[in-house]
Amino acid sequence: MNCPQCNQVNEKGKFCVACGTPLHATPTTVSPTYSETATSSDSPGNTATSTYASTTATSTDQLHIPALPNVANGWDKVRQSDAAKKSIHVSKQYGSYFLKALLHPFQTTQSVNSTHFTNGIITMFFTSFLLPFIFYVGAKQAYGFSISFGSTVIKPLFLIWISLLLASLLALFVIRLGRVASDYLTVTAKLGTMLVPAVAALFLCMICTLLGLGTKLPVLLLLIGISVIFTSISAVILNAGKESTSGLDPLYGAVIANLIYAYTLFKIVSLSMEAILDNLFGGFNMFY
């Protein structure tokens, strides 16, 4: 071992044989690296450094966490999709059709054809929904009991919708009896167009019922809506009957069609009322 004072080589011993300087092994001081300082927690001095390194690493990791797309950007992508564009186009088209048919129902009916079949189906659906829903809301507000929405609204909805489709078939049958060429799609489109004022009256009736605006105005609007339904069937048959030169007279055809549809509608309404009364009074039915 070399003496740190005089560089004398000493074989053994604790002191230098030349100058007497104590001989000790001097440890090599190694400066800790940043990673060692950051991970060491043995001494209090390293705690702050370790906390800083941990916080820095956490912040760095958070920057790489995948974030959900911005809601506004997502909504823009939805609006730019093909399905959304088609839906918006169909909505605008139906809105324009509805407003035109509401202002001039008879003139609009004369100009529609089989290409407007979808518009007629949608209008029939609205009519089928509003009729039972008005009874549902009125009964619930009048009695305050819990009424089954499925049996009071959903079931009658499909029954009335089917009955209106059958009314189109019945009108087509009567028109054919008058020896007038027509088809089911065109008759359905025309009947749906004539039902637009009924939808408007029933919608206003629903709003008045929900707002609790008495009973006279909602009942009046309901009667107007139902009257327009029967008038629509007659109007479609009589309008097509203008081309008839032989066969069944359109007037008699309209009377027959309305009687059959009135019976069908009465049975459907009785089913709805039966469901309401069954919820309220445990099975009492005034239509037996």
C-alpha positions as CSV (number, residue, x, y, z in Angstrom):
1,M,0.0,0.0,0.0
2,N,1.4,3.4,-0.9
3,C,1.6,6.1,1.8
4,P,-0.7,9.0,1.0
5,Q,1.9,11.4,2.4
6,C,5.3,10.3,1.1
7,N,4.3,7.6,-1.4
8,Q,6.4,5.1,0.5
9,V,5.5,1.4,-0.3
10,N,4.5,-0.4,2.8
11,E,4.1,-4.1,2.9
12,K,2.0,-4.2,6.0
13,G,1.2,-2.3,9.1
14,K,-1.1,0.5,10.1
15,F,1.5,3.3,9.9
16,C,4.0,4.3,7.2
17,V,7.6,3.1,8.0
18,A,9.1,6.3,6.5
19,C,7.0,9.1,7.9
20,G,4.6,7.5,10.3
21,T,1.4,8.6,8.6
22,P,-1.6,6.3,9.3
23,L,-2.4,4.0,6.5
24,H,-6.2,3.8,5.8
25,A,-8.1,2.5,2.7
26,T,-9.7,5.6,1.2
27,P,-13.1,4.8,-0.3
28,T,-13.7,6.0,-3.8
29,T,-16.4,8.7,-3.8
30,V,-18.8,8.1,-6.6
31,S,-21.3,10.8,-7.4
32,P,-24.8,9.3,-7.5
33,T,-26.5,9.4,-10.8
34,Y,-29.8,11.1,-11.3
35,S,-31.6,7.8,-11.5
36,E,-30.0,6.6,-8.3
37,T,-30.9,9.8,-6.5
38,A,-34.4,9.6,-7.8
39,T,-35.0,6.1,-6.6
40,S,-33.2,6.2,-3.3
41,S,-35.3,6.9,-0.2
42,D,-32.8,5.9,2.6
43,S,-31.9,9.5,3.6
44,P,-34.2,12.4,4.3
45,G,-32.3,14.5,1.8
46,N,-33.3,12.2,-1.0
47,T,-37.0,12.3,-0.2
48,A,-37.8,15.5,-2.0
49,T,-35.8,14.4,-5.1
50,S,-37.7,11.1,-5.2
51,T,-41.0,12.9,-4.9
52,Y,-40.1,15.3,-7.7
53,A,-39.0,12.4,-9.9
54,S,-42.2,10.5,-9.2
55,T,-44.4,13.5,-9.9
56,T,-42.5,14.2,-13.1
57,A,-42.9,10.6,-14.3
58,T,-46.6,10.6,-13.5
59,S,-47.2,13.8,-15.4
60,T,-45.3,12.5,-18.3
61,D,-47.3,9.3,-18.3
62,Q,-50.6,11.2,-18.2
63,L,-49.7,13.1,-21.3
64,H,-49.7,9.8,-23.2
65,I,-53.1,8.5,-21.9
66,P,-55.5,8.2,-24.8
67,A,-58.3,10.8,-24.3
68,L,-61.9,10.5,-25.5
69,P,-62.7,12.6,-28.5
70,N,-64.2,16.0,-27.9
71,V,-68.0,15.9,-27.6
72,A,-68.4,18.7,-30.1
73,N,-66.1,17.0,-32.6
74,G,-68.0,13.7,-32.1
75,W,-71.3,15.4,-32.8
76,D,-69.9,17.0,-35.9
77,K,-68.8,13.6,-37.1
78,V,-72.2,12.2,-36.5
79,R,-73.9,15.0,-38.4
80,Q,-71.4,14.5,-41.3
81,S,-72.2,10.7,-41.5
82,D,-74.2,9.4,-44.4
83,A,-77.0,8.1,-42.1
84,A,-77.3,11.4,-40.4
85,K,-77.4,13.3,-43.7
86,K,-80.1,11.0,-45.0
87,S,-82.1,11.4,-41.8
88,I,-81.9,15.2,-41.9
89,H,-82.9,15.2,-45.6
90,V,-85.9,12.9,-44.9
91,S,-87.0,15.0,-41.9
92,K,-86.8,18.2,-44.0
93,Q,-88.6,16.6,-46.9
94,Y,-91.4,15.3,-44.6
95,G,-91.7,18.6,-42.8
96,S,-92.2,20.4,-46.1
97,Y,-94.7,17.8,-47.2
98,F,-96.6,18.0,-43.9
99,L,-96.8,21.8,-44.0
100,K,-98.1,21.8,-47.6
101,A,-100.6,19.1,-46.8
102,L,-101.8,20.9,-43.7
103,L,-102.4,24.1,-45.7
104,H,-103.9,22.5,-48.8
105,P,-104.8,18.9,-48.0
106,F,-107.1,18.2,-51.0
107,Q,-104.9,19.8,-53.6
108,T,-101.8,18.0,-52.2
109,T,-103.7,14.7,-52.2
110,Q,-104.4,15.1,-55.9
111,S,-100.7,15.6,-56.7
112,V,-99.3,12.7,-54.6
113,N,-98.6,9.2,-56.1
114,S,-96.9,6.0,-55.1
115,T,-93.6,7.8,-54.5
116,H,-95.1,9.4,-51.4
117,F,-96.0,6.1,-49.9
118,T,-93.5,6.5,-47.0
119,N,-94.9,9.9,-46.1
120,G,-98.4,8.3,-45.9
121,I,-97.1,5.5,-43.7
122,I,-95.4,8.0,-41.3
123,T,-98.6,10.1,-41.1
124,M,-100.6,7.0,-40.3
125,F,-98.2,6.1,-37.6
126,F,-98.5,9.5,-35.9
127,T,-102.3,9.2,-36.1
128,S,-102.1,5.7,-34.5
129,F,-99.9,6.9,-31.7
130,L,-101.7,10.1,-30.8
131,L,-105.2,8.6,-30.5
132,P,-104.4,6.1,-27.6
133,F,-101.8,8.4,-26.0
134,I,-104.5,11.1,-25.5
135,F,-106.7,8.6,-23.8
136,Y,-103.8,7.4,-21.7
137,V,-102.8,10.9,-20.5
138,G,-106.4,11.9,-19.9
139,A,-107.2,8.8,-17.8
140,K,-104.0,9.1,-15.8
141,Q,-104.6,12.8,-15.0
142,A,-108.3,12.2,-14.2
143,Y,-107.8,9.2,-11.9
144,G,-104.2,9.5,-10.8
145,F,-103.7,5.7,-10.9
146,S,-100.8,3.9,-12.5
147,I,-101.9,2.6,-16.0
148,S,-100.1,0.1,-18.1
149,F,-98.5,2.0,-21.0
150,G,-98.0,-1.1,-23.1
151,S,-101.6,-2.3,-23.0
152,T,-103.1,1.2,-23.2
153,V,-100.8,2.8,-25.8
154,I,-98.4,0.4,-27.5
155,K,-101.0,-2.3,-28.3
156,P,-103.7,0.1,-29.6
157,L,-101.0,1.9,-31.6
158,F,-100.3,-1.1,-33.7
159,L,-103.9,-2.1,-34.0
160,I,-104.9,1.4,-35.2
161,W,-102.0,1.5,-37.6
162,I,-103.0,-1.8,-39.1
163,S,-106.6,-0.6,-39.3
164,L,-105.5,2.4,-41.3
165,L,-103.5,0.2,-43.6
166,L,-106.6,-2.0,-44.0
167,A,-108.7,1.2,-44.6
168,S,-106.3,1.9,-47.6
169,L,-106.9,-1.6,-48.8
170,L,-110.7,-1.2,-48.3
171,A,-110.6,2.1,-50.2
172,L,-108.7,0.5,-53.0
173,F,-111.3,-2.3,-53.2
174,V,-114.1,0.2,-53.4
175,I,-112.3,2.3,-56.0
176,R,-111.7,-0.9,-58.1
177,L,-115.4,-1.6,-57.8
178,G,-116.0,1.7,-59.5
179,R,-113.8,0.5,-62.4
180,V,-111.0,3.0,-61.7
181,A,-107.4,1.9,-62.1
182,S,-105.3,2.5,-59.0
183,D,-102.8,0.7,-56.8
184,Y,-102.3,0.3,-53.0
185,L,-99.2,2.5,-52.7
186,T,-100.9,5.4,-54.3
187,V,-104.1,5.0,-52.2
188,T,-102.1,4.8,-49.0
189,A,-100.1,7.9,-50.0
190,K,-103.3,9.8,-50.6
191,L,-105.0,8.6,-47.4
192,G,-101.9,9.5,-45.4
193,T,-101.9,13.0,-46.9
194,M,-105.5,13.6,-46.0
195,L,-104.7,12.5,-42.4
196,V,-102.3,15.4,-41.9
197,P,-105.0,17.8,-40.5
198,A,-106.1,15.0,-38.2
199,V,-102.5,14.6,-36.9
200,A,-102.3,18.4,-36.3
201,A,-105.7,18.4,-34.4
202,L,-104.7,15.3,-32.3
203,F,-101.3,16.8,-31.5
204,L,-102.9,20.0,-30.2
205,C,-105.3,17.9,-28.2
206,M,-102.4,16.1,-26.6
207,I,-100.7,19.4,-25.8
208,C,-103.8,20.8,-24.2
209,T,-104.3,17.6,-22.2
210,L,-100.7,17.5,-20.9
211,L,-101.0,21.2,-19.9
212,G,-104.3,20.5,-18.2
213,L,-106.2,23.2,-20.1
214,G,-109.7,22.0,-19.1
215,T,-111.7,19.4,-21.0
216,K,-113.8,21.4,-23.6
217,L,-110.9,22.3,-25.9
218,P,-109.2,18.9,-25.9
219,V,-112.5,17.1,-26.5
220,L,-113.2,19.5,-29.4
221,L,-109.8,18.9,-31.0
222,L,-110.2,15.1,-30.5
223,L,-113.6,15.2,-32.2
224,I,-112.1,17.2,-35.1
225,G,-109.2,14.7,-35.4
226,I,-111.6,11.7,-35.5
227,S,-113.9,13.5,-38.0
228,V,-111.0,14.2,-40.3
229,I,-110.0,10.5,-40.2
230,F,-113.4,9.4,-41.6
231,T,-113.6,12.4,-44.0
232,S,-110.2,11.4,-45.3
233,I,-111.4,7.9,-46.3
234,S,-114.4,9.4,-48.0
235,A,-112.3,12.1,-49.8
236,V,-109.9,9.5,-51.2
237,I,-112.7,7.4,-52.6
238,L,-114.8,10.3,-53.9
239,N,-111.7,11.9,-55.6
240,A,-110.8,8.7,-57.4
241,G,-114.5,8.1,-58.2
242,K,-114.6,11.1,-60.5
243,E,-113.0,9.0,-63.1
244,S,-115.6,6.2,-62.7
245,T,-118.0,5.7,-65.6
246,S,-119.6,2.5,-64.4
247,G,-119.5,0.1,-61.5
248,L,-120.2,1.0,-57.9
249,D,-121.1,4.7,-57.3
250,P,-118.3,6.4,-55.2
251,L,-120.8,7.7,-52.7
252,Y,-122.0,4.3,-51.7
253,G,-118.5,3.0,-51.7
254,A,-117.5,5.8,-49.3
255,V,-120.4,5.0,-47.0
256,I,-119.5,1.3,-46.9
257,A,-115.8,1.9,-46.3
258,N,-116.6,4.3,-43.4
259,L,-119.1,1.9,-41.7
260,I,-116.5,-0.9,-41.8
261,Y,-113.7,1.3,-40.5
262,A,-116.0,2.8,-37.8
263,Y,-116.7,-0.7,-36.5
264,T,-113.0,-1.6,-36.6
265,L,-112.0,1.6,-34.8
266,F,-114.8,1.1,-32.2
267,K,-113.4,-2.3,-31.3
268,I,-109.9,-1.0,-31.0
269,V,-111.0,1.9,-28.7
270,S,-113.0,-0.6,-26.6
271,L,-109.9,-2.7,-26.1
272,S,-108.0,0.4,-25.0
273,M,-110.8,1.4,-22.6
274,E,-111.0,-2.1,-21.3
275,A,-107.3,-2.0,-20.4
276,I,-107.7,1.3,-18.6
277,L,-110.8,0.1,-16.7
278,D,-109.0,-3.1,-15.9
279,N,-106.2,-1.2,-14.2
280,L,-108.6,1.1,-12.4
281,F,-111.4,-1.2,-11.3
282,G,-110.0,-4.7,-11.6
283,G,-111.7,-5.9,-14.7
284,F,-114.9,-3.9,-14.9
285,N,-115.7,-3.5,-18.6
286,M,-118.5,-1.3,-19.9
287,F,-118.3,-2.7,-23.4
288,Y,-119.5,-6.2,-22.6
